[in-house]
Every structure is written in C-alpha cells, then in structure tokens.
C-alpha cells in the first residue's frame, strides 16, 4: 500500500504497552512485543497507523533471584532522550480532579508514529499515575486506563489526527469507547444512537483466555473515579456488565472482534457465548516482525543445509557466551540445548519437564540435554515467582546443564529464540492465546517441541518442521492433563528428539530448513497487518480514508 504521511484517516492503535527495543522497557511481555511488531510492520507496509500508549516512567518490573531463589522486584527510571516533545498537554478528569497529560511521540525504532501519554509533569500531584506498567492497586489501574482511553482520544484530537478506525488491542482501552460515546451524546445524540455510531468506528482484539487477564471493576469504582465518562450506572451495565468487564465492553463497543490464533477463536467463542450484543468475531493469527527477530542470514530466499547449520551454530555460541557471562555456567555447543523463555505464570508450566525427577535426572546425568530458562512473573503473582525459584533450585543441582537467565527482556528473548536447538512450549491447553515466541524460534531454525495450543496447530508438521507434544484431546482435570502431557513430552524427547539430534544431523538440518520455510512468511507481522487492513480496518463504502 502507498505510504501516507497525512494525519487524515488514520487507524488509531491503543495498547497499554509496546516492545520496540530491549532497553526501552515500556513492555512486560508478549502483548507489548506484539504491539511493537505491529507498529513496525505498519511502517514497513505504509499503513496509516498511529499508536497510542503510556510513557511509563519506570517501565515494567526488573526481577532478580537471590541465592535462596527468592525473587526481588526492582524499578529504575528509563532514559527517554529519544522521545519528541509535541508540546501538547490534554486534561483527563479523575476523581473530580483535572489531571494534566503530556503527549510525547517517537518513530525512533522503525515504527509507525507512537504517541505516549505522561502524567509526570512538574508541579502536578498526579505524577505517579504513569510511573509503573501494571503497578499499583485497582484504583491506580483504572486511572491508568483513563489516561490511555480518554486521554488518548483527547491527544489524537489535539494532535490534529482524523481517525477512521480505533483499534483496541486488549480491553485496557475500553474507556476510550466510553469517551467516544460521551462526545456524541454531548452533541445531542441519545445514548443508544451514540453507542451504535461509536461501534462503527472501533475494532477490538481479544487475547488471553485466562480469567485474570480479563479485567473487571465494580461499577462503584468507575463512578467514583469518573471513569464512566458521564454515563449512568444502567448504561455502563449495558456495555460491560456488573462488575464492569473490560473485555465484555470491548466485545460490545466494536464493529468487529478478532482473536489471535485459530484455536483461540474456538476458545473465545465458547468463553463469551453468553454475552449478548457482541460484535462478529473472526481470527487473525499473530505474526512477528522478521527484521527484528530473524537472523539476517535466514532472511535470504535460498538457504542450504550447510549455511543453515553455520548460522545456527554462530547463534548458539552467542547464547552460550551470554549464559557464561550472566551465570558462570559453561554450556557445550555440541549438546542438545532446549530453551523455555516466557512469562512465568502457572498455566505455562515451566516446570513440566521436571515432573518426573527420575527421568530428567537420567537425561541430565547422561549429558544428553542442557536447559536454558528465562522469564518474569507479574509482581503480584507469587505462584509464578515460585516457579522461578523452583528452576533456580534445579540450576544449583545441575549448574552446567540448567540455567535461569534473570531479568528477561527482548535481548535475552532474541538470543534464546535464535541460539537454542529446541523451543519448548507446554501450556495447559487451550489457555495459550497464540505464543509468538515459538514463531521467532521457528523462523531461526529452532525446532518447536510444543503442546498443540496457540499458533502451533496451524504450523505443526510433526517430525517435519518440529514436534507436537501429545494430541488435541484435553482432560478436564488439570492434574490429569499435566500427567498426560508430561508423559508425552518425555516420550518424544527420548524416542524422537534426542536420537535425531545425535544420530542424524542431515535430517535435523532438513527440519530446520523446513521450519524456516513454513513459518517466515505465514507468521510474519507483514502478513498479519495486511490481514488487519483487509479484514478489520478497510472502511466500507462511504467511509473511505480522507
């Protein structure tokens, strides 16, 4: 599509976090990195998108483990010298107080324009609202979502953008929809007419099927915080229910909803089947930005096995070097290296591979495998932090075969998804919405060993471009599911993955090539944003771009 520099007819993309570069830590994990890749791909393809986010003063939590495996949460101020001061300040009314919100802008990372909203203004008593991503209590979260939603709409107006479509990436932006309805009502439209007109302007992407990721707030909190944007209790309940569910609001505020993997569409339809008045739902599987996540050598159109192995061994050496620098552990480049790096939360089961100690001890003592882990837990997720501590205990037992790389970020993520031999993914099916880290690994010739969840059912050719752990039959009880999946994981490791790695280098290289060939275009962010344009953004007749 032809590049457009105009502020007319843009797509306004709202997200709470953006992962654009490792040191620019206004992201926590997959949602933010997806949003960053989305803006980069829009820049590459010339789609008229502008991002709206928050300038988090201290970004997301840094996490470190002490000698006992206890997690410590740390925060530090981010360097924002690369941001452009737009000179624009808007106001959002929170708890009947006018809160000034400054607007910054960046295009420094090969991304479409990104507006970042900031309450850390000299003399303002409200500077703490935008201090920490996902930090604070429930009231703090509502205030942050008011800045993103209502503040984002006001910032777009003040910056002179004419918006064709508002894209809410996750439910955090739902208050923007209330603001748009309120605007129309102030011009004389009735509530229902204003809502219907607003629905024509909004599309919504829903992500996690996990309950904790679908945020709710008591109606009383919305009223007290002024998050209702002038709407009545009855009107709020019509939109989001009681308590007010941000995901339900997104489903009802939009003209179209999309999920992020084919299986996720099935799961989401079941999950929200009782919600009336929701928008039609389709799927657009996530994709990743190739230039950010793929080794340059793999971007070549014609790869040969020898070249593929050469590039991979270089990346493996880089990973092993980082491991030694960070932990002192000495990994061997000839050994099968399995990677697991993602948000540390119980359903992702980072410790599934340790569930049969006799089997894993045997594999480690025989020096058949070495394991590299990384990840962060939400600051309030004690169960996730316990998972980190359990891996750290295993590291102490096998110091040169198991490592946990602390303070997971985009840099570590890139090194692991390029440098390990196998990418392990074993969530409780069907709780993984997509799992883009597996895409990054696959595009770098790292073979996925994964539960058939998220994106993997769309890509997996078992024994050809990776392996499926088990099948698509999911026991209802978590304990049964864990036992079934652990048994399948060990079986494939012992009977397929390990023998192939050590005995058939030719076939392993062929699988690496097949992994790259079958994923790098099909699961690219460029493919993804073109689908968004054609299926979600492209205006109907009479609503064309200005």
Secondary structure, 3 states (H helix, E strand, C coil): CCCCCCCEEEEEEECCCCCCCCCCCCCCCHHHHHHHHHHHHHHHHCCCEEEEEECCCCCCCEEEECCCCCEEEECCCCCCCCCEEEEEEEEEEECCEEEEEEEEEECCCCCCCEEEEECCCCCCCCHHHHCCCCCCCHHHHHHHHHHHHHHHHHHHHHCCCEEEEEEEECHHHHHHHHHHHHHHHHCCCCHHHHHHHHHCCEEEECCCCCHHHCCEECHHHHHHHCCCCCCCHHHHHHHHCCCEEHHHHHHHHCCEEEECCHHHHHHHHHHCCCCCCCCEEEECCCCECHHHHCCHHHHCCCCCHHHHHHHHHHHHHHHHHHHHHHHCCCCCCCCEEEEEECCCCHHHCCCHHHCCHHHHHHHHHCCCEEEEEECCCCCCCHHHHHHHHHHHHHHHHCCCCEEEECCCCHHHHHHHHHHCCEEEECCCCCCCCCCHHHHHHHHCCCEEEEECCCCHHHHCCECCCEEEECCCCCCCCHHHHHHHHHHHHHHHHHHHHHHHHHHCHHHHHHHHHHHHHHHCCCCEHHHHHHHHHHHHHCCCCCCCCC
